Amino acid sequence: MSAQQQPNNPNPRTQAQIVIDHGGVVRAINAPALALFGYLEHELLGRPVDELVPDRFKGVHPDHRAAFLENPQPGRMGLDKCLWGRKKGGQEFPVDIHLSIK
């Protein structure tokens, strides 16, 4: 999963990227994502990705993740919705999320 504030930014070195496993655990995160969410790397590695999801969506996020894993369709998530991320301090901000699976 990757989150970014600039959806038209083609440079992967400046896009925020977060890798999670099938259980929703953060396995890798790049510097732009750390800066965007306000965390240090050791604070997120091995932690649930739900820590980056606003509280108001935490109840449904595991079901959405499970549905994706049942029928993976790589591409942009939530085309008809405004998606939100949650910074370390709790502030919410809009995100553009692209999903892929390996």
MIPA-526541 format. One record per atom (N, C-alpha, C): atom name; residue number from 1; z, x, y. Coordinates in pm, 1 decimal. Layout:
N
<atom: CA n: NUM w: Z u: X v: Y>
...
REM end
This chain:
102
<atom: N n: 1 w: 0.0 u: 86.1 v: -115.8>
<atom: CA n: 1 w: 0.0 u: 0.0 v: 0.0>
<atom: C n: 1 w: 0.0 u: 90.6 v: 121.9>
<atom: N n: 2 w: -74.3 u: 54.4 v: 221.8>
<atom: CA n: 2 w: -67.9 u: 129.8 v: 346.4>
<atom: C n: 2 w: -51.8 u: 32.6 v: 461.8>
<atom: N n: 3 w: 23.7 u: 73.1 v: 558.7>
<atom: CA n: 3 w: 44.5 u: -8.4 v: 678.2>
<atom: C n: 3 w: -0.8 u: 73.3 v: 797.3>
<atom: N n: 4 w: -64.7 u: 10.0 v: 890.1>
<atom: CA n: 4 w: -112.4 u: 82.0 v: 1007.6>
<atom: C n: 4 w: -116.0 u: -12.2 v: 1126.3>
<atom: N n: 5 w: -103.2 u: 42.9 v: 1245.7>
<atom: CA n: 5 w: -110.7 u: -38.1 v: 1365.7>
<atom: C n: 5 w: -252.1 u: -41.2 v: 1421.5>
<atom: N n: 6 w: -337.0 u: 49.6 v: 1380.9>
<atom: CA n: 6 w: -472.0 u: 57.6 v: 1434.1>
<atom: C n: 6 w: -570.9 u: 29.4 v: 1322.0>
<atom: N n: 7 w: -608.5 u: -99.0 v: 1300.0>
<atom: CA n: 7 w: -693.3 u: -132.6 v: 1186.6>
<atom: C n: 7 w: -830.9 u: -68.5 v: 1189.0>
<atom: N n: 8 w: -879.2 u: -25.1 v: 1303.7>
<atom: CA n: 8 w: -1012.2 u: 35.7 v: 1311.0>
<atom: C n: 8 w: -1007.0 u: 187.7 v: 1305.8>
<atom: N n: 9 w: -893.3 u: 244.1 v: 1272.0>
<atom: CA n: 9 w: -877.7 u: 388.4 v: 1266.9>
<atom: C n: 9 w: -926.5 u: 440.1 v: 1131.6>
<atom: N n: 10 w: -1040.8 u: 508.5 v: 1126.7>
<atom: CA n: 10 w: -1095.5 u: 553.6 v: 998.1>
<atom: C n: 10 w: -1035.5 u: 683.8 v: 946.9>
<atom: N n: 11 w: -954.1 u: 752.2 v: 1024.2>
<atom: CA n: 11 w: -901.7 u: 882.4 v: 985.3>
<atom: C n: 11 w: -775.8 u: 865.6 v: 900.4>
<atom: N n: 12 w: -782.0 u: 894.9 v: 769.0>
<atom: CA n: 12 w: -665.8 u: 874.5 v: 683.6>
<atom: C n: 12 w: -546.8 u: 963.7 v: 718.4>
<atom: N n: 13 w: -570.7 u: 1074.0 v: 790.1>
<atom: CA n: 13 w: -458.6 u: 1160.8 v: 827.5>
<atom: C n: 13 w: -372.4 u: 1099.5 v: 937.0>
<atom: N n: 14 w: -425.6 u: 1001.5 v: 1010.3>
<atom: CA n: 14 w: -347.0 u: 938.9 v: 1116.0>
<atom: C n: 14 w: -306.4 u: 796.3 v: 1080.8>
<atom: N n: 15 w: -346.7 u: 747.7 v: 963.7>
<atom: CA n: 15 w: -305.8 u: 615.7 v: 918.8>
<atom: C n: 15 w: -173.4 u: 626.0 v: 845.0>
<atom: N n: 16 w: -88.0 u: 528.6 v: 867.4>
<atom: CA n: 16 w: 38.1 u: 522.7 v: 793.8>
<atom: C n: 16 w: 7.9 u: 480.6 v: 651.2>
<atom: N n: 17 w: 56.0 u: 559.1 v: 554.1>
<atom: CA n: 17 w: 31.7 u: 528.4 v: 413.9>
<atom: C n: 17 w: 161.1 u: 536.4 v: 335.5>
<atom: N n: 18 w: 182.4 u: 433.8 v: 252.9>
<atom: CA n: 18 w: 301.9 u: 426.6 v: 169.7>
<atom: C n: 18 w: 256.6 u: 397.1 v: 27.7>
<atom: N n: 19 w: 302.1 u: 476.8 v: -66.7>
<atom: CA n: 19 w: 269.1 u: 455.7 v: -206.9>
<atom: C n: 19 w: 392.7 u: 398.3 v: -275.7>
<atom: N n: 20 w: 372.7 u: 283.9 v: -342.3>
<atom: CA n: 20 w: 483.2 u: 224.7 v: -417.6>
<atom: C n: 20 w: 441.3 u: 210.4 v: -563.3>
<atom: N n: 21 w: 540.2 u: 206.2 v: -652.2>
<atom: CA n: 21 w: 509.2 u: 186.7 v: -793.8>
<atom: C n: 21 w: 509.6 u: 38.0 v: -827.0>
<atom: N n: 22 w: 488.0 u: 5.7 v: -953.0>
<atom: CA n: 22 w: 479.0 u: -134.7 v: -994.4>
<atom: C n: 22 w: 609.8 u: -210.0 v: -974.3>
<atom: N n: 23 w: 719.8 u: -138.6 v: -963.7>
<atom: CA n: 23 w: 848.7 u: -202.4 v: -939.3>
<atom: C n: 23 w: 881.7 u: -218.3 v: -792.0>
<atom: N n: 24 w: 790.3 u: -176.0 v: -703.9>
<atom: CA n: 24 w: 812.5 u: -189.3 v: -560.2>
<atom: C n: 24 w: 895.5 u: -77.6 v: -500.4>
<atom: N n: 25 w: 901.9 u: 36.5 v: -569.2>
<atom: CA n: 25 w: 979.9 u: 150.6 v: -521.7>
<atom: C n: 25 w: 887.4 u: 248.3 v: -449.8>
<atom: N n: 26 w: 930.4 u: 296.0 v: -333.4>
<atom: CA n: 26 w: 852.0 u: 391.5 v: -254.9>
<atom: C n: 26 w: 849.1 u: 525.3 v: -328.4>
<atom: N n: 27 w: 728.7 u: 573.1 v: -359.1>
<atom: CA n: 27 w: 710.4 u: 700.7 v: -429.2>
<atom: C n: 27 w: 653.9 u: 809.1 v: -339.2>
<atom: N n: 28 w: 585.3 u: 771.1 v: -231.6>
<atom: CA n: 28 w: 531.5 u: 868.0 v: -135.2>
<atom: C n: 28 w: 512.2 u: 796.0 v: -2.4>
<atom: N n: 29 w: 528.6 u: 872.7 v: 105.2>
<atom: CA n: 29 w: 511.1 u: 816.8 v: 239.0>
<atom: C n: 29 w: 468.6 u: 930.6 v: 330.7>
<atom: N n: 30 w: 368.2 u: 906.3 v: 414.0>
<atom: CA n: 30 w: 320.1 u: 1014.3 v: 499.6>
<atom: C n: 30 w: 389.5 u: 1012.7 v: 636.4>
<atom: N n: 31 w: 364.1 u: 1118.5 v: 713.2>
<atom: CA n: 31 w: 429.5 u: 1135.3 v: 843.4>
<atom: C n: 31 w: 401.1 u: 1020.7 v: 940.0>
<atom: N n: 32 w: 276.2 u: 970.8 v: 951.4>
<atom: CA n: 32 w: 254.6 u: 857.1 v: 1041.7>
<atom: C n: 32 w: 336.3 u: 733.3 v: 1002.4>
<atom: N n: 33 w: 352.9 u: 707.8 v: 873.2>
<atom: CA n: 33 w: 433.0 u: 592.8 v: 829.7>
<atom: C n: 33 w: 580.2 u: 614.4 v: 863.1>
<atom: N n: 34 w: 628.0 u: 735.7 v: 843.0>
<atom: CA n: 34 w: 768.0 u: 765.7 v: 876.8>
<atom: C n: 34 w: 792.1 u: 743.9 v: 1025.9>
<atom: N n: 35 w: 700.7 u: 791.0 v: 1108.2>
<atom: CA n: 35 w: 715.1 u: 773.0 v: 1252.9>
<atom: C n: 35 w: 707.2 u: 625.6 v: 1290.9>
<atom: N n: 36 w: 615.9 u: 552.8 v: 1230.0>
<atom: CA n: 36 w: 596.4 u: 411.7 v: 1260.5>
<atom: C n: 36 w: 720.0 u: 328.5 v: 1226.0>
<atom: N n: 37 w: 778.2 u: 354.4 v: 1109.9>
<atom: CA n: 37 w: 894.2 u: 277.3 v: 1065.3>
<atom: C n: 37 w: 1027.0 u: 337.4 v: 1110.1>
<atom: N n: 38 w: 1026.6 u: 461.6 v: 1159.8>
<atom: CA n: 38 w: 1147.5 u: 522.6 v: 1214.2>
<atom: C n: 38 w: 1242.8 u: 580.5 v: 1110.7>
<atom: N n: 39 w: 1191.1 u: 619.7 v: 996.3>
<atom: CA n: 39 w: 1274.3 u: 676.7 v: 889.5>
<atom: C n: 39 w: 1243.6 u: 824.2 v: 869.9>
<atom: N n: 40 w: 1334.2 u: 893.3 v: 803.5>
<atom: CA n: 40 w: 1308.7 u: 1026.2 v: 749.8>
<atom: C n: 40 w: 1265.3 u: 1007.7 v: 605.2>
<atom: N n: 41 w: 1189.3 u: 1101.4 v: 552.5>
<atom: CA n: 41 w: 1133.7 u: 1086.0 v: 417.9>
<atom: C n: 41 w: 1241.5 u: 1058.6 v: 312.2>
<atom: N n: 42 w: 1350.3 u: 1134.6 v: 315.7>
<atom: CA n: 42 w: 1453.7 u: 1117.3 v: 212.8>
<atom: C n: 42 w: 1523.4 u: 981.0 v: 220.0>
<atom: N n: 43 w: 1510.4 u: 912.1 v: 333.8>
<atom: CA n: 43 w: 1572.2 u: 779.7 v: 347.1>
<atom: C n: 43 w: 1491.3 u: 670.6 v: 277.4>
<atom: N n: 44 w: 1364.0 u: 695.5 v: 249.6>
<atom: CA n: 44 w: 1279.4 u: 592.7 v: 187.7>
<atom: C n: 44 w: 1235.4 u: 624.8 v: 45.8>
<atom: N n: 45 w: 1218.9 u: 751.0 v: 12.8>
<atom: CA n: 45 w: 1173.6 u: 784.4 v: -122.5>
<atom: C n: 45 w: 1274.0 u: 732.3 v: -224.9>
<atom: N n: 46 w: 1221.9 u: 660.4 v: -324.1>
<atom: CA n: 46 w: 1307.2 u: 604.5 v: -427.9>
<atom: C n: 46 w: 1374.0 u: 473.5 v: -390.4>
<atom: N n: 47 w: 1347.4 u: 425.3 v: -270.5>
<atom: CA n: 47 w: 1407.4 u: 299.7 v: -222.8>
<atom: C n: 47 w: 1306.2 u: 185.5 v: -235.8>
<atom: N n: 48 w: 1354.2 u: 62.0 v: -239.2>
<atom: CA n: 48 w: 1262.1 u: -52.1 v: -247.1>
<atom: C n: 48 w: 1178.5 u: -66.2 v: -120.0>
<atom: N n: 49 w: 1050.7 u: -96.2 v: -137.9>
<atom: CA n: 49 w: 961.8 u: -117.1 v: -23.6>
<atom: C n: 49 w: 1010.5 u: -236.0 v: 58.9>
<atom: N n: 50 w: 1087.2 u: -324.9 v: -1.6>
<atom: CA n: 50 w: 1138.9 u: -441.2 v: 70.5>
<atom: C n: 50 w: 1225.2 u: -402.3 v: 190.5>
<atom: N n: 51 w: 1270.0 u: -277.8 v: 197.2>
<atom: CA n: 51 w: 1344.1 u: -233.4 v: 315.1>
<atom: C n: 51 w: 1255.4 u: -231.4 v: 439.0>
<atom: N n: 52 w: 1123.8 u: -232.1 v: 418.2>
<atom: CA n: 52 w: 1028.2 u: -230.2 v: 529.2>
<atom: C n: 52 w: 976.1 u: -369.6 v: 561.7>
<atom: N n: 53 w: 1028.3 u: -468.9 v: 491.2>
<atom: CA n: 53 w: 986.8 u: -608.0 v: 508.3>
<atom: C n: 53 w: 1093.0 u: -680.2 v: 591.9>
<atom: N n: 54 w: 1053.0 u: -755.3 v: 693.1>
<atom: CA n: 54 w: 1151.3 u: -829.6 v: 772.2>
<atom: C n: 54 w: 1234.7 u: -923.4 v: 683.7>
<atom: N n: 55 w: 1360.3 u: -941.2 v: 721.4>
<atom: CA n: 55 w: 1452.8 u: -1023.1 v: 643.1>
<atom: C n: 55 w: 1396.4 u: -1161.4 v: 613.0>
<atom: N n: 56 w: 1324.1 u: -1218.7 v: 707.4>
<atom: CA n: 56 w: 1274.2 u: -1355.2 v: 688.7>
<atom: C n: 56 w: 1168.0 u: -1365.9 v: 580.1>
<atom: N n: 57 w: 1113.3 u: -1252.0 v: 533.7>
<atom: CA n: 57 w: 1012.7 u: -1253.2 v: 428.4>
<atom: C n: 57 w: 1061.1 u: -1192.8 v: 297.4>
<atom: N n: 58 w: 1181.2 u: -1139.4 v: 294.4>
<atom: CA n: 58 w: 1230.1 u: -1070.3 v: 174.6>
<atom: C n: 58 w: 1240.4 u: -1161.3 v: 53.3>
<atom: N n: 59 w: 1263.2 u: -1289.9 v: 73.0>
<atom: CA n: 59 w: 1274.8 u: -1381.8 v: -39.5>
<atom: C n: 59 w: 1144.8 u: -1405.0 v: -113.8>
<atom: N n: 60 w: 1032.1 u: -1393.2 v: -44.2>
<atom: CA n: 60 w: 901.7 u: -1420.2 v: -106.7>
<atom: C n: 60 w: 823.6 u: -1293.5 v: -139.9>
<atom: N n: 61 w: 860.0 u: -1182.1 v: -81.6>
<atom: CA n: 61 w: 782.9 u: -1059.8 v: -101.1>
<atom: C n: 61 w: 775.3 u: -1015.7 v: -247.2>
<atom: N n: 62 w: 884.3 u: -1017.5 v: -324.7>
<atom: CA n: 62 w: 872.2 u: -978.5 v: -466.1>
<atom: C n: 62 w: 773.0 u: -1065.5 v: -543.1>
<atom: N n: 63 w: 767.9 u: -1195.0 v: -513.5>
<atom: CA n: 63 w: 672.5 u: -1283.6 v: -580.0>
<atom: C n: 63 w: 529.0 u: -1249.8 v: -540.0>
<atom: N n: 64 w: 508.6 u: -1218.0 v: -413.4>
<atom: CA n: 64 w: 373.9 u: -1179.6 v: -368.0>
<atom: C n: 64 w: 329.6 u: -1049.7 v: -434.8>
<atom: N n: 65 w: 421.5 u: -954.8 v: -446.0>
<atom: CA n: 65 w: 389.6 u: -827.6 v: -510.9>
<atom: C n: 65 w: 356.6 u: -850.6 v: -659.2>
<atom: N n: 66 w: 434.2 u: -935.0 v: -726.4>
<atom: CA n: 66 w: 409.7 u: -965.2 v: -868.1>
<atom: C n: 66 w: 275.1 u: -1034.2 v: -886.7>
<atom: N n: 67 w: 241.4 u: -1125.4 v: -797.3>
<atom: CA n: 67 w: 112.7 u: -1195.0 v: -805.6>
<atom: C n: 67 w: -2.0 u: -1096.1 v: -789.1>
<atom: N n: 68 w: 12.1 u: -1000.2 v: -699.3>
<atom: CA n: 68 w: -91.7 u: -899.0 v: -681.8>
<atom: C n: 68 w: -108.1 u: -817.7 v: -809.6>
<atom: N n: 69 w: 2.3 u: -779.2 v: -872.3>
<atom: CA n: 69 w: -5.4 u: -697.2 v: -992.6>
<atom: C n: 69 w: -65.8 u: -773.5 v: -1110.5>
<atom: N n: 70 w: -48.6 u: -904.1 v: -1112.9>
<atom: CA n: 70 w: -109.4 u: -985.6 v: -1218.4>
<atom: C n: 70 w: -260.9 u: -994.1 v: -1203.5>
<atom: N n: 71 w: -307.5 u: -994.5 v: -1081.3>
<atom: CA n: 71 w: -450.3 u: -1005.7 v: -1053.6>
<atom: C n: 71 w: -484.9 u: -917.3 v: -933.9>
<atom: N n: 72 w: -485.9 u: -785.8 v: -955.4>
<atom: CA n: 72 w: -508.7 u: -693.9 v: -843.1>
<atom: C n: 72 w: -645.4 u: -712.3 v: -778.7>
<atom: N n: 73 w: -643.3 u: -735.9 v: -651.2>
<atom: CA n: 73 w: -764.7 u: -746.8 v: -571.2>
<atom: C n: 73 w: -749.2 u: -651.4 v: -453.6>
<atom: N n: 74 w: -792.8 u: -526.6 v: -470.6>
<atom: CA n: 74 w: -778.8 u: -431.2 v: -361.0>
<atom: C n: 74 w: -845.5 u: -481.3 v: -233.5>
<atom: N n: 75 w: -788.0 u: -444.8 v: -123.1>
<atom: CA n: 75 w: -843.5 u: -481.4 v: 6.7>
<atom: C n: 75 w: -733.7 u: -520.5 v: 103.2>
<atom: N n: 76 w: -776.3 u: -579.7 v: 209.8>
<atom: CA n: 76 w: -684.4 u: -616.9 v: 316.3>
<atom: C n: 76 w: -599.0 u: -736.3 v: 273.4>
<atom: N n: 77 w: -471.5 u: -727.6 v: 298.0>
<atom: CA n: 77 w: -377.4 u: -833.0 v: 262.0>
<atom: C n: 77 w: -359.9 u: -928.8 v: 378.5>
<atom: N n: 78 w: -345.2 u: -1057.3 v: 347.5>
<atom: CA n: 78 w: -312.3 u: -1155.9 v: 448.8>
<atom: C n: 78 w: -417.6 u: -1175.6 v: 555.0>
<atom: N n: 79 w: -541.7 u: -1190.2 v: 515.0>
<atom: CA n: 79 w: -650.3 u: -1205.3 v: 612.1>
<atom: C n: 79 w: -629.5 u: -1321.8 v: 707.0>
<atom: N n: 80 w: -562.6 u: -1425.2 v: 661.5>
<atom: CA n: 80 w: -541.9 u: -1544.0 v: 744.6>
<atom: C n: 80 w: -402.9 u: -1549.4 v: 806.5>
<atom: N n: 81 w: -329.1 u: -1438.8 v: 799.6>
<atom: CA n: 81 w: -191.4 u: -1437.1 v: 849.1>
<atom: C n: 81 w: -166.3 u: -1313.9 v: 934.9>
<atom: N n: 82 w: -65.2 u: -1323.7 v: 1018.2>
<atom: CA n: 82 w: -14.8 u: -1206.7 v: 1089.5>
<atom: C n: 82 w: 97.4 u: -1149.5 v: 1003.3>
<atom: N n: 83 w: 84.4 u: -1023.7 v: 962.4>
<atom: CA n: 83 w: 183.9 u: -959.5 v: 876.7>
<atom: C n: 83 w: 277.7 u: -875.0 v: 962.2>
<atom: N n: 84 w: 400.4 u: -861.3 v: 913.8>
<atom: CA n: 84 w: 503.9 u: -793.2 v: 989.9>
<atom: C n: 84 w: 573.0 u: -686.8 v: 907.1>
<atom: N n: 85 w: 608.8 u: -577.9 v: 973.8>
<atom: CA n: 85 w: 689.9 u: -472.5 v: 915.1>
<atom: C n: 85 w: 823.7 u: -469.6 v: 985.9>
<atom: N n: 86 w: 917.4 u: -393.6 v: 928.6>
<atom: CA n: 86 w: 1052.5 u: -383.2 v: 984.7>
<atom: C n: 86 w: 1089.2 u: -236.2 v: 999.3>
<atom: N n: 87 w: 1117.5 u: -196.9 v: 1122.5>
<atom: CA n: 87 w: 1159.4 u: -60.0 v: 1150.2>
<atom: C n: 87 w: 1304.0 u: -38.3 v: 1103.5>
<atom: N n: 88 w: 1343.9 u: 85.9 v: 1097.3>
<atom: CA n: 88 w: 1478.7 u: 122.0 v: 1054.1>
<atom: C n: 88 w: 1585.0 u: 48.2 v: 1135.0>
<atom: N n: 89 w: 1564.4 u: 32.8 v: 1261.6>
<atom: CA n: 89 w: 1660.8 u: -34.4 v: 1347.6>
<atom: C n: 89 w: 1655.5 u: -186.1 v: 1340.6>
<atom: N n: 90 w: 1562.6 u: -241.3 v: 1258.4>
<atom: CA n: 90 w: 1552.3 u: -385.2 v: 1242.4>
<atom: C n: 90 w: 1445.1 u: -451.6 v: 1325.9>
<atom: N n: 91 w: 1383.0 u: -376.8 v: 1417.5>
<atom: CA n: 91 w: 1278.6 u: -435.4 v: 1500.0>
<atom: C n: 91 w: 1156.9 u: -467.3 v: 1413.3>
<atom: N n: 92 w: 1096.2 u: -582.5 v: 1438.8>
<atom: CA n: 92 w: 976.0 u: -622.3 v: 1367.3>
<atom: C n: 92 w: 852.9 u: -586.4 v: 1449.8>
<atom: N n: 93 w: 743.3 u: -556.6 v: 1380.5>
<atom: CA n: 93 w: 617.6 u: -525.8 v: 1448.0>
<atom: C n: 93 w: 502.1 u: -567.3 v: 1357.2>
<atom: N n: 94 w: 387.0 u: -603.6 v: 1415.6>
<atom: CA n: 94 w: 273.0 u: -644.7 v: 1333.7>
<atom: C n: 94 w: 212.5 u: -525.5 v: 1259.1>
<atom: N n: 95 w: 169.7 u: -550.4 v: 1135.7>
<atom: CA n: 95 w: 107.8 u: -446.2 v: 1054.5>
<atom: C n: 95 w: -22.7 u: -497.8 v: 994.3>
<atom: N n: 96 w: -109.9 u: -406.1 v: 962.7>
<atom: CA n: 96 w: -233.5 u: -434.1 v: 892.5>
<atom: C n: 96 w: -218.4 u: -363.7 v: 758.5>
<atom: N n: 97 w: -218.2 u: -436.7 v: 648.1>
<atom: CA n: 97 w: -189.9 u: -379.7 v: 516.8>
<atom: C n: 97 w: -312.6 u: -387.7 v: 428.1>
<atom: N n: 98 w: -346.0 u: -274.0 v: 367.8>
<atom: CA n: 98 w: -455.3 u: -265.0 v: 271.4>
<atom: C n: 98 w: -394.4 u: -225.8 v: 137.4>
<atom: N n: 99 w: -428.7 u: -298.4 v: 34.4>
<atom: CA n: 99 w: -372.9 u: -273.1 v: -99.4>
<atom: C n: 99 w: -476.6 u: -208.8 v: -189.3>
<atom: N n: 100 w: -427.9 u: -120.0 v: -274.6>
<atom: CA n: 100 w: -511.6 u: -62.5 v: -378.6>
<atom: C n: 100 w: -422.5 u: -40.4 v: -500.3>
<atom: N n: 101 w: -483.3 u: -17.8 v: -613.5>
<atom: CA n: 101 w: -406.3 u: 3.4 v: -735.6>
<atom: C n: 101 w: -471.0 u: 114.5 v: -815.6>
<atom: N n: 102 w: -386.4 u: 194.4 v: -880.0>
<atom: CA n: 102 w: -436.7 u: 304.4 v: -964.5>
<atom: C n: 102 w: -372.2 u: 295.7 v: -1099.9>
REM end
